[in-house]
Amino acid sequence: MVFSSSISEMLTMILWATYFFLYVAASRSGVQLELEALLNTGWFTNSSSDHCLWSGITCNASRSVTEIQLYRYYLNGEPGQLNLSCFPNLKVLRLGYGLHGNIPSQIGALSKLELLDLSTNHLTGSIPTEIGNLKNLFSLYLNKNNLIGHIPSALGFAMMILVFLFLFKRKSETTKVNARAVEGRDVFSIWNYDGRIVYEDVVKATEDFDIKYCIGRGGYGNVYKAQLPSGKIIALKKFHHSEIFEEPLFLKSFENEAHVLSEIRHRNIVKLYGFCIHKKCMFLVYEYMEKGSLSRILRNDVEAVELDWIRRLRIIKGIAHALAYLHHNCTSPIIHRDISCNNILLNSESEAFVADFGLARLLHSDSSNRSIIAGTYGYMAPELAYTMIVTEKCDVYSFGVVTLEILMGRHPAELLSSFDQNIMLIDVLDPRPNPPEDQMVVQDIAIISTIAFACLLSDPRPRPTMKHVSQFQNLFRRFPSQSLETISWLMKLIVNDRYMIDVCDS
């Protein structure tokens, strides 16, 4: 019996070992196939043997490729050089600038694909019907090619594909369709293969923009929550009507600017999915944020308590990173112009997202980028009153106000006007969340307070850039460690403003 039991256990172990070996071998062979497929394109010249470290490649924990982002890499050859059947986990595919030939039918094998961007190439031929097999596809860009045909009707998303697709059957026909859209004011859309379907879905989801679906109001228009037939929830910013919307030049400029803004991707910036212009209205389509505006949360005592100090610090850092991206990492720097707690939105995890970026430029395309004055009273930089010139330092000032508002739980107007040097930092912090106990959190609050005051300097020149602000963790660990009860708010912070600026300039 003992012998029989031992044999049974041994067989079980062998079976498990065999299963594990086959699993690992299959996994490795899949990864190896992906590596070979990438190498065979001739698009990569990398010294590293690990393809997950290559520029434009993102992998999951199993080292399987999930993203290939080679947009603006000036690729040579055809899309078919990349064996798409080797990438079962691919979610994002962006290949741009220089490709020619047809879109391969293999595209239909990418069952997990969510975003496909083949824009700005020299692709020809028909749009393959296999695209209709991509049931998870969310965003599609095929503009600036010489393709013919239509988006397959089998696609399971009559929503925001972000196609920017005036590709109908040939270039001359495209011109005719665009003219009809502008002159007839029928439908003009860049986010679906048929804007009329989109508009009808939106009207139905909001009951023709009924007030009960309105979740926010602003100077440019109202924001509505809409659940589309697919179940996807989106936010719609419906603009107040203006006669300028009737002008063809404005529509063309609006289209170009919207395309640029829709390409912005940052973890702390609300995604702009696209827009629709209809004879009855014009609206932008945004990612929906579950918790709404930071301003609303700070006004709610219950939610303000839940917004503890770690979350508040994370929100401030997220805003800083988003603005640094807009100012320093976009091809053409974007000045937000209206940073306030109303334009900071939170998702279900209380992560911060900057909203309404680029709206001033979008709606005032006939003005110089630096002369468009927009903003919210109490957040605008003082120099705008006499220079009338918008710079990145105006956003920096607004960031300083928002930062103090997050720390204090209310707008800092009273504090900024009093200049009481004896106020202690602990006395002006929002009393609703529990006081911070972790020394690192205390230190970060002191550092961020210092940065906020440096951002609020009346002279814009010595204000730090958002790039410097976003790097504060690396710059300010020399900041002296103290308890909140011993830090004098204004006197200490004004002295340390100069310390921070010296560090930034060094």
SULKA-V416022 format. One record per residue. RES is the residue in one letter. SS is DSSP state (H for helix, E for strand, L for the rest). Layout:
BEGIN
res->RES ss->SS
res->RES ss->SS
END
This chain:
BEGIN
res->M ss->L
res->V ss->H
res->F ss->H
res->S ss->H
res->S ss->H
res->S ss->H
res->I ss->H
res->S ss->H
res->E ss->H
res->M ss->H
res->L ss->H
res->T ss->H
res->M ss->H
res->I ss->H
res->L ss->H
res->W ss->H
res->A ss->H
res->T ss->H
res->Y ss->H
res->F ss->H
res->F ss->H
res->L ss->H
res->Y ss->H
res->V ss->H
res->A ss->H
res->A ss->H
res->S ss->H
res->R ss->H
res->S ss->H
res->G ss->H
res->V ss->H
res->Q ss->H
res->L ss->H
res->E ss->H
res->L ss->H
res->E ss->H
res->A ss->H
res->L ss->H
res->L ss->H
res->N ss->H
res->T ss->L
res->G ss->L
res->W ss->L
res->F ss->L
res->T ss->L
res->N ss->L
res->S ss->L
res->S ss->L
res->S ss->L
res->D ss->L
res->H ss->H
res->C ss->H
res->L ss->H
res->W ss->L
res->S ss->L
res->G ss->L
res->I ss->E
res->T ss->E
res->C ss->E
res->N ss->L
res->A ss->L
res->S ss->L
res->R ss->L
res->S ss->L
res->V ss->E
res->T ss->E
res->E ss->E
res->I ss->E
res->Q ss->E
res->L ss->E
res->Y ss->L
res->R ss->L
res->Y ss->L
res->Y ss->L
res->L ss->L
res->N ss->L
res->G ss->L
res->E ss->E
res->P ss->H
res->G ss->H
res->Q ss->H
res->L ss->L
res->N ss->L
res->L ss->H
res->S ss->H
res->C ss->H
res->F ss->L
res->P ss->L
res->N ss->L
res->L ss->L
res->K ss->L
res->V ss->E
res->L ss->E
res->R ss->E
res->L ss->E
res->G ss->L
res->Y ss->L
res->G ss->L
res->L ss->L
res->H ss->E
res->G ss->E
res->N ss->L
res->I ss->L
res->P ss->L
res->S ss->H
res->Q ss->H
res->I ss->H
res->G ss->H
res->A ss->H
res->L ss->L
res->S ss->L
res->K ss->L
res->L ss->L
res->E ss->L
res->L ss->E
res->L ss->E
res->D ss->E
res->L ss->L
res->S ss->L
res->T ss->L
res->N ss->L
res->H ss->E
res->L ss->E
res->T ss->E
res->G ss->E
res->S ss->E
res->I ss->L
res->P ss->L
res->T ss->H
res->E ss->H
res->I ss->H
res->G ss->H
res->N ss->H
res->L ss->L
res->K ss->L
res->N ss->L
res->L ss->L
res->F ss->L
res->S ss->E
res->L ss->E
res->Y ss->E
res->L ss->L
res->N ss->L
res->K ss->L
res->N ss->L
res->N ss->E
res->L ss->E
res->I ss->E
res->G ss->L
res->H ss->L
res->I ss->L
res->P ss->L
res->S ss->L
res->A ss->L
res->L ss->L
res->G ss->L
res->F ss->L
res->A ss->L
res->M ss->L
res->M ss->L
res->I ss->L
res->L ss->L
res->V ss->L
res->F ss->L
res->L ss->L
res->F ss->L
res->L ss->L
res->F ss->L
res->K ss->L
res->R ss->L
res->K ss->H
res->S ss->H
res->E ss->H
res->T ss->H
res->T ss->H
res->K ss->H
res->V ss->H
res->N ss->H
res->A ss->H
res->R ss->H
res->A ss->H
res->V ss->H
res->E ss->H
res->G ss->H
res->R ss->L
res->D ss->L
res->V ss->E
res->F ss->E
res->S ss->E
res->I ss->L
res->W ss->L
res->N ss->L
res->Y ss->L
res->D ss->L
res->G ss->H
res->R ss->H
res->I ss->H
res->V ss->H
res->Y ss->H
res->E ss->H
res->D ss->H
res->V ss->H
res->V ss->H
res->K ss->H
res->A ss->H
res->T ss->H
res->E ss->L
res->D ss->L
res->F ss->L
res->D ss->L
res->I ss->H
res->K ss->H
res->Y ss->H
res->C ss->E
res->I ss->E
res->G ss->E
res->R ss->E
res->G ss->L
res->G ss->L
res->Y ss->L
res->G ss->E
res->N ss->E
res->V ss->E
res->Y ss->E
res->K ss->E
res->A ss->E
res->Q ss->E
res->L ss->L
res->P ss->L
res->S ss->L
res->G ss->L
res->K ss->L
res->I ss->E
res->I ss->E
res->A ss->E
res->L ss->E
res->K ss->E
res->K ss->E
res->F ss->E
res->H ss->L
res->H ss->L
res->S ss->L
res->E ss->H
res->I ss->H
res->F ss->H
res->E ss->H
res->E ss->L
res->P ss->H
res->L ss->H
res->F ss->H
res->L ss->H
res->K ss->H
res->S ss->H
res->F ss->H
res->E ss->H
res->N ss->H
res->E ss->H
res->A ss->H
res->H ss->H
res->V ss->H
res->L ss->H
res->S ss->H
res->E ss->L
res->I ss->L
res->R ss->L
res->H ss->L
res->R ss->L
res->N ss->L
res->I ss->E
res->V ss->L
res->K ss->L
res->L ss->E
res->Y ss->E
res->G ss->E
res->F ss->E
res->C ss->E
res->I ss->E
res->H ss->E
res->K ss->L
res->K ss->L
res->C ss->L
res->M ss->E
res->F ss->E
res->L ss->E
res->V ss->E
res->Y ss->E
res->E ss->E
res->Y ss->L
res->M ss->L
res->E ss->L
res->K ss->L
res->G ss->E
res->S ss->E
res->L ss->H
res->S ss->H
res->R ss->H
res->I ss->H
res->L ss->H
res->R ss->H
res->N ss->L
res->D ss->H
res->V ss->H
res->E ss->H
res->A ss->H
res->V ss->H
res->E ss->H
res->L ss->L
res->D ss->L
res->W ss->H
res->I ss->H
res->R ss->H
res->R ss->H
res->L ss->H
res->R ss->H
res->I ss->H
res->I ss->H
res->K ss->H
res->G ss->H
res->I ss->H
res->A ss->H
res->H ss->H
res->A ss->H
res->L ss->H
res->A ss->H
res->Y ss->H
res->L ss->H
res->H ss->H
res->H ss->H
res->N ss->L
res->C ss->L
res->T ss->L
res->S ss->L
res->P ss->L
res->I ss->L
res->I ss->L
res->H ss->L
res->R ss->L
res->D ss->L
res->I ss->L
res->S ss->L
res->C ss->H
res->N ss->H
res->N ss->H
res->I ss->E
res->L ss->E
res->L ss->E
res->N ss->L
res->S ss->L
res->E ss->L
res->S ss->L
res->E ss->L
res->A ss->E
res->F ss->E
res->V ss->E
res->A ss->L
res->D ss->L
res->F ss->L
res->G ss->L
res->L ss->H
res->A ss->H
res->R ss->H
res->L ss->H
res->L ss->H
res->H ss->L
res->S ss->L
res->D ss->L
res->S ss->L
res->S ss->L
res->N ss->L
res->R ss->L
res->S ss->L
res->I ss->L
res->I ss->L
res->A ss->L
res->G ss->L
res->T ss->L
res->Y ss->L
res->G ss->L
res->Y ss->L
res->M ss->L
res->A ss->L
res->P ss->L
res->E ss->L
res->L ss->H
res->A ss->H
res->Y ss->H
res->T ss->H
res->M ss->L
res->I ss->L
res->V ss->L
res->T ss->L
res->E ss->H
res->K ss->H
res->C ss->H
res->D ss->H
res->V ss->H
res->Y ss->H
res->S ss->H
res->F ss->H
res->G ss->H
res->V ss->H
res->V ss->H
res->T ss->H
res->L ss->H
res->E ss->H
res->I ss->H
res->L ss->H
res->M ss->H
res->G ss->L
res->R ss->L
res->H ss->L
res->P ss->L
res->A ss->H
res->E ss->H
res->L ss->H
res->L ss->H
res->S ss->H
res->S ss->H
res->F ss->L
res->D ss->L
res->Q ss->L
res->N ss->L
res->I ss->L
res->M ss->E
res->L ss->H
res->I ss->H
res->D ss->H
res->V ss->H
res->L ss->L
res->D ss->L
res->P ss->L
res->R ss->L
res->P ss->L
res->N ss->L
res->P ss->L
res->P ss->L
res->E ss->L
res->D ss->L
res->Q ss->H
res->M ss->H
res->V ss->H
res->V ss->H
res->Q ss->H
res->D ss->H
res->I ss->H
res->A ss->H
res->I ss->H
res->I ss->H
res->S ss->H
res->T ss->H
res->I ss->H
res->A ss->H
res->F ss->H
res->A ss->H
res->C ss->H
res->L ss->L
res->L ss->L
res->S ss->L
res->D ss->L
res->P ss->L
res->R ss->L
res->P ss->L
res->R ss->L
res->P ss->L
res->T ss->L
res->M ss->H
res->K ss->H
res->H ss->H
res->V ss->H
res->S ss->H
res->Q ss->L
res->F ss->H
res->Q ss->H
res->N ss->H
res->L ss->H
res->F ss->L
res->R ss->L
res->R ss->L
res->F ss->L
res->P ss->L
res->S ss->L
res->Q ss->L
res->S ss->L
res->L ss->H
res->E ss->H
res->T ss->H
res->I ss->L
res->S ss->E
res->W ss->H
res->L ss->H
res->M ss->H
res->K ss->H
res->L ss->H
res->I ss->H
res->V ss->H
res->N ss->H
res->D ss->H
res->R ss->H
res->Y ss->H
res->M ss->H
res->I ss->H
res->D ss->H
res->V ss->H
res->C ss->H
res->D ss->H
res->S ss->L
END
